[in-house]
Amino acid sequence: MASFPHTPTVHTFTLSGAKQPQYGVGVLSNTTYVSGGDGPPEMDVWVESLSNPVPPRRVNPFMRSYLATSHGGRIIKWFGLPAAEIFVPGCDPSGQCVGTVGNLVVLDGTTLFFVFTHQDSRSAAQEEVSSFRVIK
């Protein structure tokens, strides 16, 4: 799965599965693995079960909707799967910035993986994100 900086806490939520009109897909359940404290380092992974496959022309916008900024990120392949990633300064609403936030979104059929990390540096965030693997 991922290299967590601390032992994660696991939460599972059942959702309605209602389709989001702009993406043509809904979320049936979400299991969240949370590892972190009051500041960096932090690593969270969400595993979402989708109601149906994302329509092909909506895959990229759907993945980007999970990223820290909706107007950026790179569309990539992650071990052969469609994915998106972004690394941005870790700023809070007051404008204070500490470290780097990294996001990785990986789509495997009707399962979506969202990786969030907040690390002291960009290189640490990239290293933490690169530890993620989809295990079947």
C-alpha angles and dihedrals in degrees: 000000000000143000103254119200089216133018105281127236112225125218126177124198129186112217134192097255089223109165118246103229095218092056104026093229138093136202117245098181142356127206112192125198108198122191121168148069138225094321144352132007100056133147127183129174124193119197111196127190108214126213092233140344113295110254107257096243091051098048097094097045090045093053092044090054088071096052125102089251122027094210098057144039131098126268107224143156114256108201088328096315126110110261145161130209140184138176119199138161112282099242127166124214091270090062096251110140126204124170127323134303116214127191131189123182118191124185119204108175106289094351122088122194118199117190119195123183133171112194137168093252142018092248091053090049091050091048092050093048091047089059090068118107132173107233118197 
